[in-house]
Amino acid sequence: MFQNNKFRIGNKDLSNLLKEAIEIYNSYRGKESNARVLKIEGDEVWVLFEGHFCYTCGVNDWVEDFAYVLKDLGIEAHLDKILEPEQYEEPWRIGIFKIRGVEGNERGV
């Protein structure tokens, strides 16, 4: 999926970049969707999205947009999975993003 290169992100750098990404995302999407990092596990970042999504626009688009914010900050990431509530109309989603180049990730993703 990702090509091998030598770019590595330390956990502290990743944490700071994620804070910046959340601020950027919320500044543009905050009226409809707010994001916050739930946890970082190795090369996975779990982000909670809550709000009054535009359901006709495609709820998952609100989650996928976060990967583009990360890309703009120089982080190679892809959305691996979206966790959805049992009731589709509930105002939350969790995006699980895979980050490339995280130090200590033995799989090289």
Residue pairs with C-beta under 8 A, 6 or more apart in sequence:
1 78
1 109
2 76
2 100
2 109
4 108
5 101
7 76
7 100
7 101
8 101
8 102
8 103
9 17
9 75
9 99
9 101
9 102
9 103
10 103
11 40
11 102
11 103
11 104
14 40
14 45
14 75
14 99
14 102
15 40
17 70
17 73
17 74
17 75
18 37
18 40
18 45
19 37
20 73
21 66
21 69
21 70
21 73
21 75
22 35
22 36
22 37
22 47
24 69
24 72
24 73
25 35
25 65
25 66
25 69
26 34
26 35
29 35
29 51
29 62
29 65
30 51
31 51
31 52
32 51
32 52
32 53
32 54
32 62
33 49
33 50
33 51
33 52
33 53
33 62
34 49
34 50
34 51
35 47
35 48
35 49
35 66
36 47
36 48
37 45
37 46
37 47
37 48
38 46
38 47
38 48
38 94
39 45
39 46
40 46
42 102
42 104
42 105
43 98
43 99
43 100
43 102
43 105
43 107
43 109
44 80
44 96
44 97
44 98
44 99
45 77
45 96
45 97
45 99
46 94
46 95
46 96
46 97
47 63
47 66
47 94
47 95
47 96
47 97
48 92
48 93
48 94
49 62
49 63
49 66
49 92
49 93
49 94
49 95
50 91
50 92
51 62
51 91
52 91
53 59
53 62
53 91
53 93
54 62
55 89
59 88
59 93
60 82
60 93
62 93
63 79
63 82
63 93
63 95
64 79
64 95
66 79
66 95
66 97
67 77
67 78
67 79
67 97
70 76
70 77
70 97
70 99
71 77
75 99
75 100
76 99
76 100
76 101
77 97
77 98
77 99
77 100
78 97
78 98
79 95
79 96
79 97
80 96
80 97
80 98
81 95
81 96
82 93
82 94
82 95
82 96
83 93
83 94
83 96
84 93
85 92
85 93
98 109
99 109
100 109
102 109
